[in-house]
Amino acid sequence: MDNKSRFIFICIAVLFFSFLTSDTLAIPALARRYKISCSTCHAPFPKLKEYGEEVAGNGFVILEEEKERDYVVAGDDLLWLNKEFPLSARFDAYGLYDDTKGGEGTDLQTPWGVKLLSGGALYKNIGYYFYFYMSERGEVAGVEDAYIHFNDVFNTPLDIMVGQFQTSDPLMKRELRLTFEDYQIYKTRPGQSSTNLTYDRGVMLVYGLEKTGTDLVALLVNGNGMPEGSFDQDKYKNVGLRLSQAVAEVLSVGGFVYRGKEDLGPQTNEITYWGPDFNLAFGKLEVTGQYLMRTDEAKVGSGANQWTSKGETKGMVVEAIFAPQLDRSRWYLTGLYNRVESDWQPSNYETATLSYTYLMARNLRLIAEFTRDIHHENNRLVFGFVSGF
């Protein structure tokens, strides 16, 4: 039996065994606390429904279900302590066949990731969220998302998040995607740059106007991700602004601008992102699209001796999710298209993905996914599962 046949046999065996297991699993912290189904907030998990976005925006608290008995009574109105510390776990495992290596790209990434999550209330209108990756692609990644969330500041529709998060979160949330394939344009770092739109440290302000369907997000971040052994590598700070507007019941459009600098030793790199995005939710089909243009302008020296080099990177990501029974569906189809074109040739990327999700339980979903690497003319086949408990 060759490697390809062996891999397919293992995947079929794993999936068959999975279907024989119980469909009742422990449920995550929020569902445990309020005794609700995961489908109240997710469809399917980890993708958030509109109500799930609202709960997260309230500091992972369901306001209408909050009761004094959920907290330790310490005789101090300024102290809220959960009687039970909210803790959940996520376990992802995949088997891959990738013909990039001439048919030898067979891999069992079991687990691909294991993480502990916690989120809840600190006080009135103040919440927290963090997770710790105990294993990510075979290594201990440590803390990624970690922030304090101030909700409805000054009794206005202003939320403030302070901590560590992804600067792409106001656009498309990478951690909540249904596919193994990622949103590539957010990860791209042309040349020697350490700046992209994934994890960073800083402050995020969110202001929403319910009557007009307008959302405004402002970011102030370090701009260099999460460097080991330090918090910031230079004196510069980067800023971002995103405006989103509902133009119909099923359609919203937005625009994003990001500007900053980074110190690359002998040179200073000025970075600009800009681009539109949209979300269309029409019945059983939801389509989200993002286009981004990035400009890197590196300057060396000063005065008459200064010279400048300029590079451009442009990319797009389009995702379509089909849910045959809306949020009560047991299976979902996801189509994903990634494209990146850059003056820095190693950043060029183009893939088309078709992914099938089946919910064995509300907190256990199986995945079968095919990705065509158009740029390198290769194929990748993925089988696996994502579980939360």
N, C-alpha and C positions, 0 to 999 in steps of 0.2 A: 504494500500500500504506500503510495507516494505521499509527500507532505500535504498536498492539497486535499487528497481524499481523506487522509487521517484527520485533518482539521475539520472538514465538513462533518465527518462521522462524530467527532467529539461534540461539535455544536448541536447536532441533532439530539445526541444523547442527553446533553445538559438541558436543552429545552423540554425534552420529553419527561425527564425527571422532575423538572420544575412544575409541570402541569399536574403531576401526581401529588404534590405537596399541599398542605392545608392552605386555604385562602384567608385564614384569619391570622393576622400578625399584630404585634404590639404597635400602637399608633403614636405619632409624635406628640411632643409636649403640649402644644396648644390644643390639639384634639383631645388629649387625655384630660386636660384641666377642665374644658368646657363640655366634655362628653358629646362631641360633634364629629361628623365624618370629615375626612381630609378633603372630600369633594366640596365642602362648604367654601373653602378658600382656593382650591386648586382644580384645574381641569386640563390635563391630568397633572399630578405633581411632577416636578416642582413648579410648573407654569402657574402663575397666579391669575385668578379671575378678578373682575373689578372689585368684588367684595373683599377678596384677599388683599388687594392693593390698599383698600381702606383700612383693614385691620392692621397691616404692616405700618401704615401711616399713623395709626393711633398708638404706636409703640407696642405692637403685638398684644393688644388688649381688645377684647370685644366688650365695648362699653356697656351695652345693655345687659350683659351677663355678669358684670363685676359684682362681687358680694364681699362684705366685710369679713366673712368667715374664711375667705381665701388668703387672708393676711394675718400675720402674727399681731396680736393686740399687745402693745408694749406700753400703753399709757402715754403715748407721744404722737400727736396728730401729724408731726413732721416726719414720721418714720413709717414707711411701707416696706414690709418684708414678706415675701412669698412664703407660705407655710411649706410648700414643696418647691425646691429649686428646679425650674423648668429645664430639662435636658433631653435632647434627642440625638439620634445618630443617623448617618447616611452611609450606605455601602454600595459602591458601584463595581461591577465586574464585567469584563469583556473578553471575548475571543476574536482575534483579528486574522484575516488573511489579506496580505498586501503584496501585489506582484511587482512592487518597486525593485525588489532584490532578485528579480528573475525567478520568482516562484518560491523563494525561501523566506518570505516575510510572514511566517506564521508565528503568532504570539498569543499566549494566554495571560492576559493582564487581569489576574484574579488575586487580590483586588486591584482595580485601577485607582480607587480612592476610598478612604475611610475617614469620616470626619464627625466631630462632636459639635452640636449646635445648641445655643441657648438664646432665648429672647423673652422679654417680658417688661413689666412695669418697675420703675424705680420710685416714682411718685406720680402725682396727678399730672397727666399730659407729658410725662417724661418716661421714655423707654430705653431699652438697650438691645443690642443684638451682636453676637459674635459667633464665629466657628473656628475650630482648630482642626487642621488637616493632619491627622496622625500618619496617614500614608497617601501620597499623591504621586502616581507613576513610579512607585517603588521607593520614594524618599519622604522623609518627614518635612512637610512644607511649612508647618507652623500656622500662626494666625494669619488669615486673609481678611475677610470682612470683620470689622470690629468698630462699632460706633455707638454714641449716645444720641438719642433722637428726642428733640424738644418739639412737641406738637402744639399747634395753635398758639404760638407765642403772642403775648399781649392780647389774647382773645381775638386774634386775626387769623386768616387762613395762611399763616406763615409757619413753615416747619424748618428747623435747623438741625442738621446732622454734623457731628464732629467726630472725626476718627479716621478710619481706613475703609475705603470703598472703591468701587470701579468707576472711573470717570465716564464710562460708556453706559452706566446704569440708567441715566435719563433717556437714553436712546433705545438700546436693545440690551436686556439683561442676560449676560452670558451664562451666569450661574443657573438661570431658570430655563435654558433652552432644552428642547426635547431630543436633540441630535447629539451623537458623538462628535460629529464635525462641528468645528467652532465658527465664530464670526471673525473672519481673518483680518479684516481691515482694522479692527480695534487693537489687534495684537502686533501689527506691523511696526518695526523699528528700523527705518532706513539707515544704512551706514553704521556709524559709531554711536548713534543716538541712543539714549536710555529712556526716552519719552515715548509713551504710547497712551492708549485710552483704556488700559486695564487698571490694575490696582495702584492706588496712590493714597497719600495722606493729606488731609486738609479739612475744609468746611464746605458743606453743600447747603444752599438755601432754596427752598421750594415754596412758591406762592401760587395758589390756585384760586381762580374765580369761577365758582360753580355756575353762576347765572349766564356767563358768556362762554363757558367751556374753554377758558384760557388757562394755561399752565406756564409758569416761568421758573426756570432753574438757573441758579448762579453757582459757580464753583471757584474756589481758591485752593490750589494744591501745590505741593512741592514740585511736582513735574518730573520726578525721576524714579517713580515706582517705589519699590521696597528694597533698597540696597542693603546688603548684609553688613551688620556692624555699625550702621549709621542711619540717621533719619533723613538727612538732606545732604546732597553732594556739592551744593553751591549756594550762593546768596539769592538766587532768583526764585520767584514764585510765578506760577502760571494761572491764568483765569479762563473760565469758560462760561458760555451763556447759551441756553436753549429755550426757545419759545415754541409752544405747541398750541394749536387752535383747532377746536372741533368745528368743522364746516358743515357737517350733517350728522344725523344720528349714527351713521355707520362709518363715518370717515373723519379722520383728524390728520392734519399736516403740521409739520414743524421745521425749524431751522436751527442749526448749531454752529457756533463760532468758538474757537479756542485759540488762545494766543499765549506765548511764553518764550523763555530763553533757557539755555542750559550751557554750562561750562564744560567744554571738551578739551581741557588742557590748553594747548596753544591757541585755540579758537573758541569763539562764542557762536552758538547755533540758535538762530531765531526760528521758532516753529509756529506755523499757522494752520489750523484746521477750519474748514467751513463746508457746509453741505445741508441739503434738505432731507427730510424723511417723511414717511406717511404710514398710516395704519388704516386698513380697510377691513371691517368685520361685517360680513354680509351673510347672514344665515349660518350655514354650517362651515363656511369658509372664512378664514382670517388671513390676510396678507399684510406683511410688514416689509417695508423697503427703506434702505439707507444708502445715500451717496455721500462720499467724503473726498474732499481735495485737501492734500497736505503739502505744505511748502516748507522746505528746510533751507535756510539762508545762513551759511557759515561765514563768519568774518574773522580774518587773521590780521594782526598788526593794528596800527592806528595812523591817522593823518594821511600823508602822501604815500606812506608805505603799506596802507591797508589794501587788501584784496578780498573779494567776495566770491564765493561759489554758491550756486543755487541749484536745488534739485526738487523735483515734484513727484508726488505719489498720489494716485487717485484710485479709489476703490468703491465697490458697491457690494451690498449683501441684500438678498431678497429671500424672504421665508414665507411659505404658504402652509397653513395647517388646516386639514379637513377633519371635522368632528361629526360623524354621521348622526349622532344623537345629542349634539351640543355637549353640555357639561355632564351628561349622564352616559356618555359613550364609553364603551369598553375598549375600542380600538381607534387609532388615529393614524393619519398619513401626513407626513411632513416632507415638503420639498424645499431644498435650500440651495441657493446659488451664491458662490463667492467669486469675486474677481478683484485683483490688485494689479495695477500697472505702475511701475516705478522706474525712475532714472537709475536707481540702485537695483541692478538686475536680479540679485538674489531674493529680493522681496516680491518678485512677480509670482502671481498665484491665480489659479482658476480651477474651480471644482463645481460639480453638480451632484447633489445628494438626494436620494429618496430613502426615507426612513419610515418603518412601520412600528408602531407602539401598541402593545396589548396589555391591558390592566388585568393581571391575575387577581390583585386586590387593590384597594384604593392607595395603598402605600407600597405596592410592588408592581413594577411594570417591566415587561420584556421588550427588547429592542432587536430588530433585524434591519440592517442598514447597508446600502450600497452607495459608494462614492466613486465617481469618475474624475480622476485628476486630468483635466483637459490640457493643462500646461505641460505636464510630463508624460502624458498618454499612459497612465497607469490606473489600476483599479484597486479598491479596498472594500472588503466585505467584513461586516461587524455583526456579531451576535452577542447579546449580554442582557444584563438587568440592572435596574436602579431600585434601591429599596430605602425606605425611611421608617424608623421605629424609635 
